């Protein structure tokens, strides 16, 4: 198990597929460039960095849950995440930030099946490691992010959302919602503060893996790299 220090150097970021979108374009050149520059800002301090990307900008399985076979659309969603991962790798490579894409789906162009030991070596060597899905239907990308973080020995999971962090209720619907700067896993699980999937919280809690939840905006990763306490810290 990784040593969870006060000044972590090994991060995993869970990135929504919606951050790849611009207007009616599911993947935008401009959005990719912005994402890549933000990610590079976290790498500048010699941090180790992994990413788990969603595929909701292309296909979101739960949108089809009432009419189509769940297993099929979940696999489609994971394939979409791999597409996003490959495009993000291209953007990172273009600005001198070497990246590698991995998937538990058997995709020959990515080197076949997922080998966590090989991937850990690339992570420790300083490459940005990008993961697309768990390869399993019915498992969220939030849970995939925690599993992948534990495989790599990550010290802190970063979860980007549409709001500033964790609240006692949805702040987009309830303006008087209470914000938590720090909160325990026990509380988020007991009160079902669903900023992440509950199974992800349980897995992180059982392995003492802290999570920081924050709103994605320009410069936020540089602030985190500098030690600023943005968003909500869950431990």
Backbone as numpy.savetxt, mean C-alpha at the origin, in Angstrom:
# Nx Ny Nz CAx CAy CAz Cx Cy Cz
11.36 -11.51 13.23 10.53 -10.32 13.23 11.40 -9.07 13.23
10.96 -8.04 12.46 11.75 -6.83 12.35 11.76 -6.07 13.66
12.82 -5.30 13.86 12.91 -4.42 15.02 12.17 -3.13 14.72
11.04 -2.89 15.38 10.21 -1.71 15.11 10.78 -0.51 15.86
11.70 0.19 15.25 12.36 1.29 15.91 11.50 2.55 15.84
11.93 3.57 16.64 11.24 4.86 16.60 11.54 5.60 15.30
12.63 5.25 14.65 13.00 5.88 13.39 13.12 4.80 12.31
11.97 4.33 11.81 12.00 3.22 10.86 12.71 3.60 9.56
13.36 2.61 8.96 14.05 2.80 7.68 13.50 1.86 6.61
12.60 0.96 7.03 12.02 0.01 6.08 10.51 0.21 6.07
10.00 0.66 4.92 8.59 1.02 4.80 7.90 0.18 3.73
6.60 0.00 3.93 5.73 -0.47 2.86 4.56 0.49 2.75
4.27 0.93 1.52 3.15 1.84 1.29 2.05 1.10 0.54
0.85 1.17 1.07 -0.33 0.68 0.35 -0.90 1.86 -0.46
-0.88 1.73 -1.79 -1.29 2.81 -2.69 -2.56 2.42 -3.42
-3.56 3.28 -3.37 -4.82 3.04 -4.08 -4.63 3.18 -5.58
-5.32 2.34 -6.32 -5.28 2.46 -7.78 -5.84 3.78 -8.26
-6.70 4.42 -7.46 -7.30 5.70 -7.86 -6.25 6.79 -8.02
-5.08 6.63 -7.38 -4.03 7.64 -7.52 -3.39 7.60 -8.91
-3.64 6.55 -9.67 -3.13 6.45 -11.04 -4.04 7.18 -12.03
-5.24 7.50 -11.61 -6.26 8.05 -12.49 -6.14 9.57 -12.61
-6.52 10.08 -13.78 -6.69 11.52 -13.96 -7.84 11.74 -14.93
-8.92 12.36 -14.42 -10.10 12.55 -15.26 -10.66 11.22 -15.70
-10.87 11.06 -17.01 -11.41 9.80 -17.53 -10.32 8.83 -17.96
-9.06 9.17 -17.66 -7.95 8.26 -17.96 -7.68 7.36 -16.75
-7.81 6.04 -16.89 -7.55 5.15 -15.76 -6.09 5.18 -15.31
-5.15 5.40 -16.25 -3.73 5.55 -15.93 -3.22 6.77 -16.68
-2.73 7.74 -15.95 -2.29 8.99 -16.54 -0.77 9.14 -16.44
-0.15 9.60 -17.51 1.29 9.87 -17.51 1.64 10.87 -16.41
0.82 11.89 -16.26 1.07 12.91 -15.24 0.95 12.33 -13.83
-0.07 11.51 -13.60 -0.25 10.89 -12.28 0.90 9.96 -11.94
1.36 9.20 -12.93 2.50 8.30 -12.71 3.75 9.09 -12.34
3.98 10.21 -13.04 5.14 11.04 -12.74 5.09 11.60 -11.34
3.90 12.05 -10.93 3.72 12.59 -9.58 3.95 11.52 -8.52
3.38 10.33 -8.73 3.57 9.22 -7.80 5.04 8.86 -7.67
5.72 8.77 -8.80 7.13 8.37 -8.79 7.99 9.38 -8.03
7.74 10.67 -8.23 8.52 11.69 -7.53 8.28 11.64 -6.03
7.03 11.42 -5.62 6.72 11.30 -4.20 7.45 10.11 -3.58
7.41 8.98 -4.27 8.06 7.77 -3.77 9.56 7.97 -3.67
10.15 8.64 -4.66 11.59 8.90 -4.64 11.97 9.77 -3.44
11.07 10.67 -3.04 11.37 11.54 -1.90 11.54 10.74 -0.60
10.84 9.62 -0.48 11.00 8.76 0.70 12.28 7.93 0.61
12.73 7.65 -0.61 13.95 6.88 -0.81 15.22 7.71 -0.60
15.10 9.02 -0.66 16.29 9.88 -0.62 17.11 9.71 0.65
16.48 9.31 1.73 17.17 9.15 3.01 17.67 7.72 3.21
17.92 7.03 2.10 18.46 5.67 2.13 17.50 4.69 2.81
16.22 4.98 2.69 15.22 4.06 3.23 15.01 2.89 2.27
14.57 1.77 2.82 14.13 0.63 2.03 12.61 0.77 1.85
12.13 0.47 0.64 10.73 0.77 0.35 10.09 -0.30 -0.51
8.91 -0.74 -0.07 8.07 -1.66 -0.85 6.71 -1.01 -1.05
6.01 -1.43 -2.10 4.70 -0.89 -2.42 3.73 -2.03 -2.71
2.50 -1.87 -2.25 1.41 -2.72 -2.70 0.40 -1.80 -3.37
0.11 -2.05 -4.63 -0.79 -1.18 -5.39 -2.13 -1.86 -5.61
-3.18 -1.06 -5.55 -4.51 -1.55 -5.88 -4.74 -1.46 -7.38
-5.90 -1.96 -7.82 -6.23 -1.92 -9.25 -7.58 -1.29 -9.52
-8.11 -0.54 -8.53 -9.46 -0.02 -8.63 -9.68 0.99 -9.73
-8.62 1.59 -10.25 -8.76 2.51 -11.38 -9.10 1.78 -12.68
-8.81 0.47 -12.71 -9.09 -0.34 -13.90 -10.31 -1.22 -13.67
-10.29 -2.01 -12.59 -11.44 -2.83 -12.23 -11.44 -3.05 -10.72
-12.60 -2.88 -10.13 -12.76 -3.10 -8.69 -13.74 -4.25 -8.51
-13.23 -5.37 -8.00 -14.03 -6.59 -7.95 -15.37 -6.42 -7.27
-15.41 -5.68 -6.15 -16.67 -5.59 -5.40 -17.77 -4.87 -6.17
-17.41 -4.09 -7.21 -18.43 -3.41 -8.01 -19.23 -4.39 -8.86
-18.70 -5.60 -9.02 -19.36 -6.61 -9.84 -19.85 -7.80 -9.01
-19.80 -7.66 -7.69 -20.06 -8.79 -6.80 -21.48 -9.32 -6.91
-22.44 -8.47 -7.27 -23.84 -8.92 -7.30 -24.20 -9.69 -8.56
-23.42 -9.54 -9.63 -23.81 -10.19 -10.88 -22.84 -11.22 -11.40
-21.56 -11.09 -11.06 -20.54 -11.96 -11.62 -19.91 -12.84 -10.56
-19.23 -13.88 -11.01 -18.53 -14.78 -10.11 -17.42 -14.03 -9.38
-17.43 -14.08 -8.05 -16.49 -13.31 -7.23 -15.04 -13.71 -7.49
-14.78 -14.98 -7.63 -13.42 -15.45 -7.83 -12.83 -14.86 -9.12
-13.63 -14.89 -10.18 -13.17 -14.38 -11.47 -12.85 -12.90 -11.41
-13.76 -12.10 -10.82 -13.52 -10.65 -10.79 -12.39 -10.29 -9.82
-12.19 -11.08 -8.77 -11.05 -10.83 -7.88 -9.73 -11.04 -8.62
-9.67 -12.09 -9.45 -8.46 -12.30 -10.24 -8.26 -11.17 -11.25
-9.35 -10.68 -11.80 -9.25 -9.53 -12.72 -8.68 -8.32 -11.99
-9.12 -8.10 -10.75 -8.60 -6.99 -9.96 -7.13 -7.12 -9.67
-6.68 -8.35 -9.37 -5.24 -8.56 -9.12 -4.42 -8.35 -10.38
-4.96 -8.75 -11.53 -4.27 -8.51 -12.79 -4.16 -7.01 -13.06
-5.21 -6.26 -12.72 -5.18 -4.81 -12.87 -4.09 -4.20 -11.98
-3.91 -4.75 -10.79 -2.86 -4.25 -9.88 -1.48 -4.48 -10.48
-1.30 -5.60 -11.18 -0.02 -5.87 -11.83 0.23 -4.86 -12.94
-0.81 -4.52 -13.70 -0.69 -3.50 -14.75 -0.22 -2.18 -14.14
-0.87 -1.77 -13.04 -0.45 -0.54 -12.36 1.00 -0.63 -11.88
1.36 -1.79 -11.35 2.72 -1.97 -10.86 3.76 -1.83 -11.96
3.48 -2.40 -13.11 4.42 -2.30 -14.23 4.56 -0.85 -14.71
3.45 -0.12 -14.76 3.51 1.28 -15.19 4.25 2.14 -14.16
4.05 1.84 -12.89 4.75 2.59 -11.86 6.24 2.27 -11.89
6.60 1.03 -12.14 8.01 0.66 -12.29 8.65 1.47 -13.42
7.95 1.58 -14.54 8.48 2.33 -15.67 8.72 3.79 -15.28
7.78 4.36 -14.53 7.92 5.76 -14.10 9.09 5.93 -13.13
9.25 4.98 -12.20 10.35 5.06 -11.24 11.71 4.86 -11.92
11.79 3.89 -12.80 13.04 3.65 -13.53 13.45 4.89 -14.32
12.48 5.61 -14.86 12.78 6.76 -15.72 13.38 7.93 -14.95
13.23 7.94 -13.61 13.80 9.03 -12.81 14.94 8.53 -11.92
15.51 7.39 -12.31 16.68 6.89 -11.60 16.39 6.27 -10.25
15.20 5.66 -10.12 14.81 5.00 -8.87 14.47 3.54 -9.23
15.46 2.65 -9.24 15.25 1.28 -9.73 14.15 0.55 -8.97
13.30 -0.15 -9.72 12.17 -0.86 -9.11 12.03 -2.22 -9.74
11.37 -3.12 -9.01 11.09 -4.46 -9.50 9.64 -4.78 -9.17
8.95 -5.45 -10.08 7.54 -5.83 -9.88 7.46 -7.33 -9.63
6.66 -7.70 -8.64 6.46 -9.11 -8.32 4.96 -9.37 -8.17
4.56 -10.60 -8.40 3.17 -10.99 -8.19 3.11 -12.46 -7.82
2.16 -12.80 -6.97 1.95 -14.22 -6.67 1.15 -14.90 -7.77
0.65 -14.12 -8.73 0.09 -14.70 -9.94 1.25 -15.18 -10.81
1.08 -16.29 -11.48 2.16 -16.85 -12.31 2.18 -16.13 -13.65
2.96 -15.04 -13.73 3.09 -14.25 -14.94 4.54 -14.37 -15.41
4.76 -15.07 -16.52 6.10 -15.40 -16.96 7.01 -14.21 -17.13
6.49 -13.08 -17.64 7.31 -11.89 -17.87 7.86 -11.30 -16.58
7.24 -11.67 -15.45 7.70 -11.18 -14.15 8.64 -12.18 -13.47
8.97 -13.23 -14.17 9.91 -14.20 -13.60 9.25 -15.40 -12.97
7.96 -15.63 -13.30 7.29 -16.82 -12.78 6.72 -16.61 -11.39
6.80 -17.63 -10.56 6.13 -17.60 -9.26 6.86 -16.71 -8.26
6.13 -16.21 -7.28 6.63 -15.33 -6.24 7.67 -16.06 -5.37
8.86 -15.47 -5.23 9.92 -16.04 -4.39 10.34 -14.97 -3.39
9.81 -15.06 -2.16 10.02 -13.98 -1.22 11.48 -13.81 -0.82
12.26 -14.90 -0.80 13.66 -14.78 -0.41 14.46 -13.98 -1.45
14.19 -14.23 -2.73 14.85 -13.46 -3.79 14.41 -12.00 -3.73
13.12 -11.79 -3.49 12.59 -10.43 -3.43 13.17 -9.67 -2.24
13.35 -10.36 -1.12 13.92 -9.72 0.06 15.35 -9.24 -0.21
16.11 -10.01 -0.99 17.46 -9.59 -1.35 17.43 -8.31 -2.18
16.50 -8.21 -3.10 16.37 -7.00 -3.92 15.93 -5.81 -3.08
15.05 -6.07 -2.13 14.59 -5.03 -1.21 15.76 -4.51 -0.37
16.54 -5.42 0.19 17.68 -5.03 1.02 18.76 -4.35 0.19
18.82 -4.66 -1.11 19.80 -4.03 -1.99 19.41 -2.61 -2.38
18.18 -2.21 -2.03 17.77 -0.83 -2.26 16.79 -0.61 -3.39
16.36 -1.67 -4.06 15.36 -1.50 -5.10 13.98 -1.28 -4.47
13.14 -0.48 -5.14 11.75 -0.36 -4.74 11.03 -1.62 -5.22
10.42 -2.34 -4.30 9.74 -3.59 -4.63 8.24 -3.32 -4.70
7.63 -3.65 -5.85 6.21 -3.39 -6.09 5.49 -4.72 -6.20
4.42 -4.87 -5.41 3.68 -6.12 -5.37 2.25 -5.92 -5.84
1.77 -6.82 -6.68 0.39 -6.76 -7.16 -0.44 -7.91 -6.62
-1.20 -7.68 -5.57 -2.15 -8.67 -5.06 -1.52 -9.85 -4.34
-2.38 -10.66 -3.71 -1.91 -11.85 -2.98 -1.95 -13.09 -3.85
-2.64 -13.03 -4.98 -2.85 -14.22 -5.78 -4.01 -15.05 -5.27
-4.71 -14.56 -4.26 -5.84 -15.28 -3.65 -7.11 -14.44 -3.70
-8.20 -14.98 -4.21 -9.47 -14.26 -4.15 -9.95 -14.14 -2.70
-10.83 -13.18 -2.46 -11.43 -12.93 -1.14 -10.43 -12.34 -0.14
-9.22 -11.98 -0.58 -8.23 -11.37 0.30 -7.96 -9.95 -0.20
-8.18 -8.95 0.66 -8.05 -7.56 0.26 -6.60 -7.15 0.05
-6.39 -6.05 -0.67 -5.03 -5.54 -0.84 -4.49 -4.98 0.48
-5.36 -4.57 1.40 -4.89 -4.17 2.74 -4.22 -5.35 3.44
-4.88 -6.49 3.41 -4.30 -7.69 4.02 -3.05 -8.13 3.27
-3.08 -8.01 1.95 -1.90 -8.33 1.15 -0.71 -7.46 1.56
-0.98 -6.19 1.84 0.09 -5.27 2.23 0.74 -5.71 3.53
-0.06 -6.14 4.50 0.49 -6.57 5.79 1.28 -7.87 5.62
0.74 -8.82 4.85 1.45 -10.08 4.60 2.81 -9.80 3.96
2.81 -8.98 2.95 4.02 -8.66 2.21 5.03 -7.93 3.10
4.53 -7.01 3.94 5.40 -6.28 4.88 6.08 -7.24 5.85
5.35 -8.22 6.34 5.92 -9.20 7.27 6.96 -10.08 6.57
6.71 -10.43 5.32 7.68 -11.22 4.57 9.01 -10.48 4.42
8.94 -9.18 4.21 10.14 -8.39 3.94 10.80 -7.84 5.20
10.18 -8.01 6.35 10.74 -7.46 7.58 10.59 -5.95 7.67
9.51 -5.42 7.10 9.23 -3.99 7.13 8.95 -3.53 8.56
9.32 -2.27 8.88 9.14 -1.71 10.22 7.87 -0.88 10.37
7.34 -0.35 9.25 6.16 0.49 9.32 5.38 0.40 8.01
4.07 0.15 8.11 3.18 0.17 6.95 2.55 1.56 6.86
2.56 2.12 5.67 1.95 3.41 5.40 0.72 3.20 4.54
-0.42 3.67 5.01 -1.68 3.49 4.29 -2.21 4.86 3.89
-2.25 5.13 2.58 -2.75 6.40 2.07 -4.26 6.31 1.86
-4.99 7.32 2.34 -6.45 7.33 2.22 -6.92 8.69 1.71
-8.25 8.85 1.66 -8.83 10.12 1.22 -8.98 11.12 2.37
-8.75 10.65 3.61 -8.91 11.53 4.79 -7.60 11.57 5.56
-7.53 12.43 6.58 -6.27 12.72 7.27 -5.75 11.59 8.16
-6.58 10.61 8.44 -6.16 9.52 9.31 -7.37 8.75 9.80
-7.32 8.32 11.05 -8.39 7.51 11.64 -9.31 8.40 12.47
-10.61 8.25 12.24 -11.65 8.97 12.98 -12.61 7.96 13.60
-13.43 8.43 14.54 -14.41 7.53 15.16 -15.60 7.25 14.24
-15.75 8.06 13.19 -16.76 7.84 12.16 -16.28 8.53 10.88
-16.97 8.31 9.79 -16.55 8.85 8.50 -16.60 10.38 8.52
-15.44 11.05 8.46 -15.44 12.52 8.52 -16.02 13.18 7.27
-16.12 12.43 6.17 -16.73 12.98 4.96 -18.25 13.08 5.09
-18.80 12.26 6.01 -20.24 12.29 6.26 -20.58 13.01 7.55
-19.65 12.97 8.52 -19.89 13.55 9.85 -18.77 14.55 10.17
-19.00 15.85 9.91 -17.95 16.87 10.11 -17.43 16.93 11.54
-18.21 16.49 12.52 -17.78 16.54 13.92 -17.08 15.26 14.38
-16.72 14.40 13.43 -16.05 13.14 13.77 -14.75 13.42 14.52
-14.45 12.56 15.49 -13.25 12.73 16.33 -12.04 12.10 15.64
-10.96 12.88 15.56 -9.71 12.42 14.95 -8.80 11.83 16.02
-8.13 10.71 15.66 -7.16 10.09 16.57 -5.75 10.28 16.01
-4.88 10.94 16.77 -3.48 11.07 16.35 -2.74 9.76 16.59
-3.07 9.08 17.70 -2.54 7.76 18.01 -3.69 6.89 18.52
-3.69 5.63 18.14 -4.77 4.74 18.54 -4.23 3.31 18.57
-4.80 2.49 19.44 -4.33 1.10 19.57 -5.05 0.20 18.57
-4.40 -0.92 18.25 -5.05 -1.93 17.42 -6.32 -2.44 18.10
-6.27 -2.60 19.41 -7.45 -3.08 20.14 -8.66 -2.19 19.86
-8.43 -0.89 19.87 -9.54 0.05 19.67 -10.08 0.01 18.24
-9.17 0.00 17.24 -9.66 0.01 15.87 -10.38 -1.29 15.52
-9.95 -2.39 16.15 -10.62 -3.68 15.90 -11.95 -3.74 16.66
-11.92 -3.35 17.94 -13.12 -3.42 18.77 -14.23 -2.51 18.25
-13.85 -1.29 17.83 -14.85 -0.31 17.39 -15.03 -0.30 15.88
-14.35 -1.23 15.21 -14.47 -1.39 13.76 -14.28 -0.05 13.03
-13.14 0.57 13.29 -12.78 1.81 12.61 -12.16 1.43 11.26
-13.03 1.29 10.27 -12.69 0.57 9.05 -11.93 1.39 8.02
-10.85 2.03 8.43 -10.00 2.71 7.46 -9.16 1.69 6.69
-9.02 0.50 7.27 -8.42 -0.65 6.59 -9.28 -1.88 6.87
-9.03 -2.92 6.10 -9.72 -4.18 6.30 -9.41 -4.73 7.69
-10.44 -5.25 8.38 -10.24 -5.74 9.75 -9.23 -6.88 9.83
-9.20 -7.75 8.84 -8.24 -8.86 8.87 -6.81 -8.35 8.78
-6.61 -7.22 8.08 -5.28 -6.60 8.02 -4.88 -6.09 9.39
-5.81 -5.45 10.10 -5.53 -4.95 11.45 -5.17 -6.10 12.40
-5.93 -7.19 12.33 -5.68 -8.32 13.22 -4.30 -8.92 12.97
-3.96 -9.10 11.71 -2.66 -9.67 11.35 -1.51 -8.76 11.80
-1.67 -7.46 11.59 -0.64 -6.50 12.01 -0.51 -6.49 13.53
-1.65 -6.52 14.23 -1.63 -6.51 15.70 -0.92 -7.75 16.25
-1.24 -8.90 15.68 -0.64 -10.15 16.16 0.88 -10.18 15.97
1.36 -9.41 15.00 2.80 -9.39 14.70 3.47 -8.08 15.10
2.74 -7.25 15.87 3.29 -5.99 16.38 3.89 -5.12 15.27
3.18 -5.06 14.15 3.59 -4.25 13.01 2.78 -2.95 12.98
3.38 -1.79 13.29 2.63 -0.54 13.33 2.21 -0.06 11.94
1.15 0.74 11.93 0.60 1.28 10.69 0.39 2.78 10.87
0.76 3.55 9.85 0.45 4.98 9.85 -0.53 5.25 8.71
-1.67 5.85 9.05 -2.72 6.16 8.08 -2.72 7.67 7.85
-2.73 8.09 6.59 -2.61 9.51 6.29 -3.27 9.82 4.94
-3.47 11.10 4.69 -4.03 11.54 3.41 -2.90 11.75 2.41
-3.07 11.18 1.23 -2.05 11.33 0.19 -2.10 12.74 -0.39
-1.02 13.44 -0.36 -0.91 14.75 -1.00 0.57 15.04 -1.25
0.82 16.02 -2.07 2.20 16.34 -2.46 3.04 16.67 -1.23
4.20 16.04 -1.13 5.13 16.31 -0.05 4.94 15.48 1.20
3.88 14.66 1.26 3.58 13.95 2.50 4.63 12.88 2.82
5.15 12.20 1.81 6.14 11.16 2.08 7.47 11.76 2.54
7.81 12.93 2.02 9.02 13.61 2.48 8.89 13.98 3.95
7.70 14.38 4.37 7.47 14.70 5.79 7.61 13.46 6.66
7.08 12.34 6.19 7.21 11.09 6.94 8.67 10.68 7.03
9.40 10.83 5.92 10.82 10.49 5.91 11.61 11.35 6.88
11.16 12.59 7.08 11.84 13.52 7.98 11.44 13.30 9.44
10.52 12.36 9.69 10.13 12.04 11.06 8.89 12.75 11.57
8.21 13.51 10.69 6.98 14.20 11.13 5.85 13.19 11.35
5.04 13.45 12.37 3.95 12.53 12.70 2.67 12.95 11.99
2.61 12.68 10.70 1.41 12.99 9.93 0.38 11.88 10.12
-0.90 12.24 10.00 -1.96 11.25 10.07 -2.09 10.60 11.45
-2.45 9.33 11.43 -2.70 8.54 12.66 -1.72 7.38 12.75
-1.15 7.19 13.94 -0.24 6.07 14.18 -0.99 5.00 14.96
-1.02 3.78 14.42 -1.73 2.65 15.03 -0.70 1.63 15.50
-0.76 1.26 16.79 0.20 0.28 17.30 -0.43 -0.50 18.44
